[in-house]
């Protein structure tokens, strides 16, 4: 079955200019409302309201383009973008590229949501507060936690928020002077190391056991001390392997006086199956733009929903939505709160969608999501066996949950074609590239598929057939993958300029300045 | 549905029982339980999740969510004068058309080959912001304005090796709280002290004497906002810049990008780093969801090497015939160096970035100039009209852009009380700032944009007269 012939594919090639090269002087994309005649008479010229030093002297060199051409340009750019909805997006492990239901886009586009202001009187926004409050109750049931905040604007931001709460907890106990270390694992998301570092902590990372892929509990025992502030850990880690001693990890940290934060970025296989609080965790975060179906938006807007146990609710960011006397309220009166991590309430559009997604699933549907995710992953593992050059990392762990890490070390050794080459070659078949893995690459030449519940058996078969095709091809003719892509909107770029101050260009003006003759027409 | 009939869900193709069985058979498992045995029994959730009854039929789901949302009163049905960092500007239809495209909406981390269009839109956002700001480096935005400034403060601290920042006393309390979380507790060894600089009590602008008093060899950066949180256009940008630079400090300025068609971009008066909120550029209010904060600077390695955020660079193809894009200095992000990286980034607000790119290309230089003129004239008409009402006073400088402070002390009525009465007339009054800035008395921050007509402003004035009677 894995010898399917690849379907024909070629990406759109529009060869669009950069927008600053488009249009011509005098064209307009939209008309601006002018002030009424009566206002014009009543007020002075605009310049008299601006201190002269603060008046803009030079017109910004923005393009001048008519509306149909702006539309055409961005439609073409959209066509040169391989969104999840258009392909078998199984490769992006840790990202849970699931279907984002179209109905939710319609709901979140209603003016009853889009035209509400965060500082409106709470009595005028009872609908949106109801959704936030009800979704928080749902998240509490899913995780076992006591309260949630949706303020953080992404997964890393959720982790940062949890680190701020750990900091506040120790500060109030008067122990922050000593408790300045966060323990994490190398296969937890890099944000579990980077975000607590920004919050002021020293980081200790536990390395995976070369046999099991799991962090070593003995190393944890050595790492804890009177300086331990907490543990920030993913489970299953970015390998799809569930840590069976996770509750013992939590106990060790608790006995040392630290708090435990569960990074639930990889939660898609756990709905109704295992809960953060039941393993003893004090806090957790979920990526609403991943397992809860809010679309990834090319990289946000997103939400890193943070949940905490009863003992820690006082530290959550303000406000919390409460329900009293049949009215929803915004509770700011929380003296031990860490305050704000984001202005207003967060990307609430993600919460409207996630509420609608969960309420369209129910308990049975959510469990079905997780069970299907597990079946899909293990089916993919089965199908991937015996592809030349591909091995599964930590083969003794033959069952995985939501994702699985493979290695192309052998392929690279045999053919010189590495994982980044294969990723670039995959997309020649209309399949989004896979995610290699976060660094450091403890597993050499890695890749990390996550075949979540969105994908059918046939989808998985096809995806595996493409992996097999490109690996076979790499053995037969390595040059094809090395110079890939060949059927895409553009070809292999010169990576060197990205780290070269004389050539990098983050704006068109910098590009023009550095290349006396711009390369593009 | 009978009890033992499996749920076949439209979002889950493999929920068809026959397929599940085929797959389990191929795996060599009897049931899904065999695949979950890696989770110890003691950690398994024993009961079913206690969730509300689901709406499995899309039609019913739509009705359910629409019914809840219909309880909201909107700034479309009501006449709103709220701003304070989330402003009601017109969103051109083309913007929504583009960001609803499934390609952009559902893309994620694909590189320049599979997602060339997404990357080009990012680069175009950075490029057009660069023209607006007169700066050569612009980042992809982070979560919000406050976080962008917090990162800029931390960049400055790393660059100067100093651990104190001066910020204006007139600032959004929400932004200040974000700074505090990023600048860490006083007890942490690498904490950055946040010191507040006073305002001139007449004009509301930065008190230069107080700034001179507070700036020191510890000052990593001086941060100001222009226009300020309360709408005032700061006229002493150059003096503040000189004070900062003569002291070896970085000068960071926060701006409202929709003002830059008529206001001088901070680079022209010496800013090293510029931050701001992209929400005015084509984003809906979204209950505060439609925001994003960018960082911009000069194109110098000392700045570029401190950015925590993604920087998209254009790059030629190896065959030199075309171009693509990639992340500049990706090695300094958490993705490569974990805790040794420069703070953190991650999933932020990319789709809003595309919205702002579309907005800026529709507006062009003339559109931005015109909208700036329209807004400032309308806001001054509103202030002029309201100031004619007995006992009502517009405080601070006459140099404001789209927001101004209305003081109600002499009316004998509290802002909350007034706003409640306005609400019965389907008017949402300005933000009550009495708790945020007790010194300014019983005051509210009013916001006027191009969305407000003369009729709207006159309606507000008439309603206020009636309420204050």
Contacts between the chains, C-beta under 8 A, distances in Angstrom:
chain1	res1	chain2	res2	distance
A	11	B	114	7.4
A	11	B	116	7.9
A	15	B	322	7.6
A	16	B	117	7.9
A	16	B	120	6.9
A	18	B	120	7.2
A	18	B	123	7.2
A	18	B	124	6.4
A	18	B	127	7.0
A	18	B	314	7.8
A	19	B	124	4.7
A	19	B	127	7.7
A	19	B	128	7.3
A	19	B	357	7.5
A	19	B	361	5.3
A	20	B	124	7.4
A	20	B	127	5.7
A	20	B	128	7.3
A	20	B	131	7.5
A	23	B	364	7.7
A	27	B	364	7.5
A	28	B	364	6.6
A	28	B	366	6.8
A	28	B	367	6.9
A	29	B	92	7.7
A	29	B	94	7.6
A	29	B	361	6.2
A	29	B	362	3.2
A	29	B	363	6.6
A	29	B	364	6.2
A	29	B	367	7.0
A	30	B	92	5.0
A	30	B	94	7.7
A	30	B	362	4.5
A	30	B	363	6.6
A	30	B	367	6.3
A	32	B	363	7.8
A	32	B	367	5.5
A	32	B	370	4.2
A	32	B	371	5.0
A	32	B	374	6.2
A	32	B	450	6.7
A	33	B	90	7.7
A	33	B	374	6.0
A	33	B	450	5.1
A	34	B	370	7.3
A	34	B	374	6.2
A	35	B	373	7.8
A	35	B	374	5.5
A	35	B	377	4.8
A	35	B	378	5.9
A	35	B	381	7.5
A	35	B	454	7.9
A	36	B	453	6.9
A	36	B	454	4.5
A	38	B	454	5.7
A	39	B	377	6.1
A	39	B	378	6.4
A	39	B	381	4.6
A	39	B	454	5.3
A	40	B	377	7.2
A	42	B	381	5.6
A	42	B	384	6.6
A	43	B	377	5.1
A	43	B	380	4.9
A	43	B	381	5.1
A	43	B	384	6.6
A	44	B	380	7.5
A	46	B	262	6.3
A	46	B	372	7.3
A	46	B	373	4.4
A	46	B	376	4.9
A	46	B	377	5.6
A	49	B	233	7.9
A	49	B	376	5.3
A	49	B	377	7.9
A	49	B	380	5.7
A	49	B	398	6.9
A	49	B	399	6.1
A	49	B	400	7.4
A	50	B	233	6.0
A	50	B	262	6.6
A	50	B	263	6.6
A	50	B	376	7.3
A	50	B	399	6.5
A	51	B	233	6.2
A	51	B	235	3.6
A	51	B	399	5.6
A	53	B	235	6.0
A	53	B	237	7.1
A	53	B	238	6.6
A	53	B	264	7.1
A	53	B	269	7.2
A	54	B	226	7.5
A	54	B	233	5.4
A	54	B	234	7.4
A	54	B	235	5.9
A	54	B	237	6.9
A	54	B	263	5.7
A	54	B	264	5.0
A	54	B	399	7.8
A	55	B	262	6.9
A	55	B	263	7.3
A	55	B	264	6.2
A	56	B	260	6.7
A	56	B	261	6.9
A	56	B	262	5.6
A	56	B	263	5.8
A	56	B	264	5.2
A	56	B	265	7.0
A	56	B	369	7.9
A	57	B	264	7.0
A	57	B	268	7.5
A	58	B	134	7.4
A	59	B	365	4.6
A	59	B	369	7.3
A	60	B	131	4.6
A	60	B	132	4.9
A	60	B	134	7.6
A	60	B	260	7.0
A	60	B	261	7.4
A	60	B	265	7.9
A	60	B	365	5.2
A	60	B	368	6.8
A	61	B	131	4.6
A	61	B	365	7.3
A	62	B	128	5.7
A	62	B	131	5.3
A	62	B	132	6.9
A	62	B	360	6.0
A	62	B	361	7.4
A	62	B	363	7.1
A	62	B	364	5.1
A	62	B	365	4.8
A	62	B	368	7.0
A	63	B	128	7.6
A	63	B	361	5.7
A	63	B	364	6.3
A	64	B	364	4.4
A	64	B	365	6.9
A	64	B	366	7.0
A	65	B	361	5.8
A	65	B	362	7.7
A	65	B	364	6.9
A	67	B	94	6.3
A	67	B	362	6.7
A	70	B	94	6.1
A	70	B	358	6.6
A	70	B	361	5.0
A	70	B	362	5.4
A	71	B	94	5.4
A	71	B	97	7.0
A	71	B	98	7.6
A	73	B	361	7.5
A	74	B	94	7.8
A	74	B	98	4.5
A	74	B	121	6.9
A	74	B	354	7.6
A	74	B	357	7.7
A	74	B	358	5.6
A	74	B	361	8.0
A	75	B	98	7.3
A	75	B	101	7.3
A	76	B	117	7.0
A	77	B	116	7.8
A	77	B	117	3.3
A	77	B	118	7.3
A	77	B	120	5.4
A	77	B	121	5.3
A	78	B	98	6.8
A	78	B	101	4.1
A	78	B	103	4.2
A	78	B	104	5.4
A	78	B	117	5.7
A	79	B	103	6.6
A	79	B	117	6.6
A	80	B	115	7.6
A	80	B	116	4.5
A	80	B	117	3.4
A	80	B	120	7.5
A	81	B	103	4.2
A	81	B	104	6.0
A	81	B	107	5.1
A	81	B	110	7.6
A	81	B	114	7.8
A	81	B	115	4.8
A	81	B	116	7.2
A	81	B	117	4.2
A	81	B	118	4.4
A	82	B	103	7.3
A	82	B	107	6.8
A	82	B	110	5.9
A	82	B	114	4.3
A	82	B	115	6.0
A	83	B	101	7.9
A	83	B	102	5.3
A	83	B	103	4.1
A	83	B	104	6.7
A	83	B	105	6.6
A	83	B	106	4.0
A	83	B	107	4.4
A	84	B	106	3.9
A	84	B	107	6.8
A	84	B	108	6.8
A	85	B	102	4.1
A	85	B	103	7.6
A	85	B	105	7.6
A	85	B	106	4.4
A	86	B	102	6.8
A	86	B	103	6.6
A	86	B	106	7.8
A	89	B	108	8.0
A	92	B	108	6.2
A	92	B	109	6.3
A	95	B	108	5.6
A	95	B	109	6.5
A	97	B	108	6.5
A	98	B	11	7.9
A	99	B	11	5.3
A	100	B	105	7.3
A	100	B	106	5.9
A	101	B	11	6.5
A	103	B	58	5.4
A	103	B	61	6.5
A	103	B	62	6.0
A	105	B	100	6.7
A	105	B	105	7.3
A	106	B	62	7.5
A	107	B	62	7.0
A	107	B	65	4.9
A	107	B	66	6.9
A	107	B	69	7.1
A	109	B	96	7.7
A	109	B	100	7.5
A	110	B	66	7.0
A	110	B	69	5.8
A	111	B	74	5.5
A	111	B	76	5.1
A	112	B	66	7.8
A	112	B	69	4.0
A	112	B	70	5.8
A	112	B	72	4.7
A	112	B	74	6.0
A	113	B	69	5.8
A	113	B	72	7.2
A	113	B	286	6.8
A	113	B	287	6.7
A	114	B	284	4.0
A	114	B	285	6.7
A	114	B	286	5.7
A	115	B	74	3.9
A	115	B	75	4.8
A	115	B	76	4.3
A	115	B	88	7.9
A	115	B	284	6.8
A	115	B	285	6.0
A	116	B	72	5.4
A	116	B	74	5.6
A	116	B	75	6.8
A	116	B	285	6.1
A	116	B	286	7.7
A	116	B	287	4.6
A	117	B	75	5.5
A	117	B	80	6.0
A	117	B	82	4.6
A	117	B	86	6.1
A	117	B	88	7.1
A	117	B	285	5.1
A	117	B	287	7.3
A	117	B	288	7.5
A	117	B	428	7.2
A	118	B	86	5.6
A	118	B	285	7.5
A	118	B	287	5.5
A	118	B	288	3.2
A	119	B	82	5.0
A	119	B	84	6.1
A	119	B	86	7.4
A	119	B	431	5.1
A	120	B	73	7.3
A	120	B	75	7.7
A	120	B	80	7.6
A	120	B	82	6.8
A	120	B	428	6.1
A	121	B	419	6.9
A	121	B	420	7.5
A	121	B	423	6.3
A	121	B	428	7.5
A	124	B	72	6.9
A	124	B	73	4.0
A	124	B	78	7.5
A	124	B	423	7.0
A	124	B	428	7.4
A	125	B	72	5.3
A	125	B	73	7.4
A	125	B	287	7.0
A	126	B	71	4.6
A	126	B	72	7.0
A	127	B	68	4.9
A	127	B	69	4.6
A	127	B	70	6.4
A	127	B	71	3.5
A	127	B	72	4.1
A	128	B	69	7.0
A	128	B	72	5.7
A	128	B	287	5.4
A	130	B	68	5.4
A	130	B	71	6.9
A	131	B	65	7.8
A	131	B	68	5.9
A	131	B	69	7.5
A	134	B	52	7.6
A	138	B	51	6.0
A	138	B	52	7.6
A	141	B	49	5.6
A	141	B	50	5.6
A	141	B	51	6.1
A	142	B	49	6.4
A	152	B	143	7.8
A	153	B	142	7.9
A	153	B	143	3.4
A	153	B	144	7.0
A	153	B	147	7.8
A	153	B	348	6.5
A	153	B	349	7.0
A	154	B	143	6.8
A	154	B	346	4.7
A	154	B	347	4.0
A	154	B	348	5.8
A	155	B	346	5.7
A	155	B	347	6.2
A	156	B	334	7.3
A	156	B	344	4.9
A	156	B	345	6.9
A	156	B	346	3.3
A	156	B	347	7.5
A	157	B	143	5.9
A	157	B	147	7.9
A	157	B	346	6.9
A	160	B	181	8.0
A	160	B	344	6.7
A	164	B	181	5.1
A	167	B	184	7.6
A	167	B	185	5.9
A	167	B	188	7.6
A	168	B	185	7.9
A	171	B	185	5.4
A	171	B	187	6.3
A	176	B	185	6.2
A	176	B	187	4.5
A	176	B	188	7.3
A	177	B	187	5.8
A	180	B	188	7.4
A	180	B	189	7.6
A	190	B	334	4.6
A	190	B	335	5.8
A	190	B	338	4.6
A	190	B	341	7.6
A	191	B	334	6.1
A	191	B	344	5.8
A	191	B	346	6.0
A	193	B	334	7.4
A	193	B	338	4.1
A	193	B	339	4.0
A	194	B	334	3.5
A	194	B	338	5.7
A	194	B	339	5.3
A	194	B	341	5.5
A	194	B	343	7.1
A	194	B	344	4.4
A	195	B	334	7.9
A	195	B	344	5.1
A	196	B	339	7.6
A	197	B	339	3.9
A	197	B	340	8.0
A	198	B	154	7.6
A	198	B	182	7.0
A	198	B	343	4.7
A	198	B	344	5.8
A	199	B	181	7.8
A	199	B	184	6.7
A	200	B	184	4.3
A	200	B	185	6.9
A	200	B	188	3.5
A	200	B	189	7.3
A	200	B	190	5.9
A	200	B	191	7.0
A	203	B	338	7.5
A	203	B	339	4.1
A	205	B	338	7.3
A	205	B	339	7.9
A	241	B	38	7.2
A	242	B	38	4.7
A	242	B	39	5.2
A	244	B	38	6.5
A	244	B	39	7.1
A	244	B	40	5.1
A	244	B	43	7.8
A	246	B	43	7.0
A	247	B	42	7.3
A	247	B	43	6.2
A	271	B	49	7.3
A	272	B	45	6.0
A	272	B	48	6.6
A	272	B	49	4.8
A	273	B	36	6.4
A	273	B	39	6.8
A	273	B	44	6.7
A	273	B	45	5.8
A	274	B	39	5.4
A	274	B	43	5.3
A	274	B	44	6.1
A	274	B	45	5.7
A	275	B	45	5.4
A	278	B	43	6.4
A	278	B	45	6.5
A	279	B	43	5.5
A	287	B	347	7.6
A	289	B	347	6.3
A	295	B	105	4.9
A	295	B	106	4.9
A	296	B	106	6.4
A	296	B	107	6.7
A	296	B	108	3.9
A	296	B	347	7.2
A	297	B	104	7.5
A	297	B	105	6.2
A	297	B	107	8.0
A	297	B	349	7.8
A	297	B	350	5.8
A	297	B	351	3.6
A	298	B	104	5.3
A	298	B	105	7.6
A	298	B	107	4.6
A	298	B	108	7.0
A	298	B	115	7.8
A	298	B	118	5.0
A	298	B	350	4.1
A	298	B	351	5.4
A	298	B	353	7.9
A	298	B	354	6.6
A	299	B	108	6.4
A	299	B	109	6.9
A	299	B	140	7.8
A	299	B	347	5.4
A	299	B	348	6.5
A	299	B	350	3.5
A	299	B	351	7.9
A	300	B	347	4.5
A	300	B	348	4.5
A	300	B	349	4.6
A	300	B	350	5.1
A	300	B	351	6.6
A	300	B	352	7.6
A	301	B	289	6.4
A	301	B	292	7.9
A	301	B	348	7.8
A	301	B	349	4.9
A	301	B	351	6.3
A	301	B	352	6.3
A	302	B	347	4.1
A	302	B	348	7.2
A	302	B	349	8.0
A	338	B	181	6.1
A	339	B	177	3.6
A	339	B	178	7.8
A	339	B	180	6.4
A	339	B	181	6.5
A	340	B	146	7.3
A	340	B	174	4.8
A	340	B	177	3.9
A	340	B	178	5.3
A	340	B	181	7.4
A	341	B	147	7.9
A	341	B	178	6.3
A	341	B	181	5.8
A	342	B	143	5.1
A	342	B	144	5.2
A	342	B	146	7.1
A	342	B	147	6.8
A	342	B	178	7.0
A	343	B	85	5.7
A	343	B	86	7.7
A	343	B	144	4.6
A	343	B	145	6.6
A	343	B	146	5.3
A	343	B	172	7.1
A	343	B	174	4.7
A	343	B	175	6.5
A	343	B	178	7.1
A	343	B	288	6.8
A	343	B	291	6.2
A	344	B	85	7.6
A	344	B	86	6.3
A	344	B	144	7.9
A	344	B	174	7.3
A	344	B	287	7.3
A	344	B	288	2.6
A	344	B	289	7.5
A	344	B	291	7.1
A	345	B	287	6.5
A	345	B	288	5.3
A	345	B	289	7.8
A	346	B	288	7.6
A	346	B	289	7.1
A	347	B	286	7.8
A	347	B	289	4.6
A	347	B	349	7.7
A	348	B	286	6.6
A	348	B	287	4.8
A	348	B	288	6.9
A	348	B	289	4.8
A	349	B	286	5.4
A	349	B	289	4.8
A	350	B	289	7.9
A	352	B	65	7.4
A	352	B	69	7.7
A	355	B	65	7.3
A	356	B	61	6.4
A	356	B	65	5.2
A	358	B	51	6.9
A	359	B	52	6.4
A	359	B	54	6.0
A	359	B	55	5.7
A	359	B	61	6.6
A	359	B	64	6.8
A	359	B	65	7.6
A	360	B	11	7.9
A	360	B	54	6.3
A	360	B	55	5.9
A	360	B	56	6.8
A	360	B	58	7.4
A	360	B	61	4.8
A	361	B	9	7.1
A	361	B	11	7.8
A	361	B	54	6.0
A	362	B	51	6.0
A	362	B	52	7.8
A	362	B	53	6.8
A	362	B	54	2.8
A	362	B	56	7.0
A	363	B	48	5.1
A	363	B	49	4.0
A	363	B	50	7.2
A	363	B	51	4.6
A	363	B	54	7.8
A	364	B	7	5.1
A	364	B	48	7.6
A	364	B	54	7.7
A	365	B	7	6.1
A	365	B	9	5.4
A	365	B	12	7.8
A	365	B	54	6.2
A	365	B	56	7.5
A	366	B	49	6.4
A	366	B	51	7.3
A	367	B	48	7.5
A	367	B	49	7.3
A	368	B	7	5.7
A	368	B	9	6.1
A	368	B	12	6.0
A	368	B	15	5.6
A	369	B	12	6.7
A	371	B	32	4.6
A	372	B	12	5.5
A	372	B	14	5.1
A	372	B	15	6.3
A	372	B	20	7.6
A	374	B	32	6.1
A	374	B	35	4.9
A	374	B	36	6.5
A	375	B	14	6.8
A	375	B	20	6.2
A	375	B	23	5.4
A	375	B	24	6.5
A	375	B	27	7.3
A	375	B	32	6.0
A	375	B	35	6.7
A	376	B	14	6.5
A	376	B	23	7.6
A	378	B	27	4.9
A	378	B	29	7.1
A	378	B	35	5.4
A	379	B	23	4.5
A	379	B	26	6.3
A	379	B	27	5.7
A	381	B	27	8.0
A	382	B	26	5.7
A	382	B	27	5.3
A	382	B	28	7.7
A	397	B	38	7.6
A	399	B	34	8.0
A	399	B	35	5.6
A	399	B	37	7.1
A	399	B	38	5.4
A	401	B	38	7.3
A	423	B	111	7.9
A	424	B	111	7.7
A	424	B	113	6.0
A	427	B	110	7.7
A	427	B	113	5.7
A	427	B	114	4.3
A	432	B	110	5.4
A	432	B	114	5.7
A	433	B	110	6.0
A	433	B	111	6.3
A	433	B	113	7.5
A	433	B	114	5.7
A	435	B	109	6.6
A	438	B	335	6.5
A	439	B	335	6.6
A	439	B	336	5.0
A	439	B	337	7.8
A	439	B	338	7.7
A	453	B	11	7.3
A	453	B	12	4.7
A	453	B	14	7.0
A	453	B	15	7.8
A	454	B	11	7.0
A	454	B	12	7.5
A	454	B	13	7.6
A	455	B	13	7.2
A	455	B	14	7.8
A	456	B	13	3.8
A	456	B	14	5.9
A	456	B	19	7.5
A	457	B	13	7.8
A	457	B	14	6.0
A	457	B	19	5.4
A	457	B	22	7.0
A	457	B	23	5.9
A	459	B	13	7.7
A	485	B	113	4.7
A	485	B	114	7.8
A	488	B	113	4.5
A	488	B	114	6.6
A	488	B	116	7.4
A	489	B	113	7.2
A	489	B	116	4.0
A	489	B	117	7.2
A	490	B	112	6.5
A	490	B	113	6.3
A	490	B	116	5.1
A	490	B	317	6.1
A	490	B	322	5.1
A	490	B	323	6.9
A	490	B	324	4.5
A	491	B	113	7.9
A	491	B	317	4.8
A	491	B	318	7.0
A	491	B	319	6.1
A	491	B	321	7.6
A	491	B	322	6.3
A	491	B	324	7.8
A	492	B	113	7.8
A	492	B	317	6.3
A	492	B	318	4.9
A	492	B	319	8.0
A	493	B	112	6.3
A	493	B	315	4.5
A	493	B	316	6.8
A	493	B	317	5.3
A	493	B	318	6.8
A	493	B	323	7.4
A	493	B	324	4.0
A	493	B	325	7.6
A	493	B	326	6.3
A	494	B	315	5.7
A	494	B	316	5.5
A	494	B	317	7.0
A	494	B	318	5.4
A	495	B	315	7.2
A	495	B	326	6.3
A	497	B	313	6.8
A	497	B	315	4.8
A	497	B	316	7.2
A	498	B	313	5.4
A	498	B	315	6.1
A	498	B	326	4.7
A	498	B	327	6.6
A	498	B	328	5.2
A	498	B	329	7.3
A	498	B	330	7.0
A	499	B	328	7.2
A	499	B	329	6.0
A	499	B	331	7.2
A	501	B	299	7.8
A	501	B	301	5.0
A	501	B	304	7.1
A	504	B	304	7.6
A	504	B	311	8.0
A	504	B	313	4.4
A	504	B	328	4.6
A	504	B	329	7.7
A	505	B	313	5.7
A	505	B	314	5.2
A	506	B	123	7.8
A	506	B	126	5.3
A	506	B	130	7.5
A	506	B	136	7.0
A	506	B	137	4.8
A	506	B	138	6.1
A	506	B	139	7.8
A	506	B	299	7.4
A	506	B	311	5.1
A	506	B	312	6.5
A	506	B	313	5.6
A	506	B	328	6.2
A	507	B	123	8.0
A	507	B	126	5.4
A	507	B	127	4.4
A	507	B	129	7.8
A	507	B	130	3.4
A	507	B	131	7.7
A	507	B	135	7.8
A	507	B	136	5.5
A	507	B	137	6.9
A	507	B	138	6.0
A	508	B	123	7.7
A	508	B	124	7.8
A	508	B	127	3.8
A	508	B	130	7.2
A	508	B	131	7.9
A	508	B	314	7.9
A	509	B	127	6.9
A	509	B	130	5.4
A	509	B	131	6.5
A	509	B	136	6.0
A	510	B	130	7.3
A	510	B	136	4.3
A	510	B	137	7.2
A	510	B	299	5.4
A	511	B	314	5.4
A	513	B	136	7.4
A	519	B	316	5.8
A	519	B	320	7.4
A	519	B	323	6.4
A	520	B	323	6.2
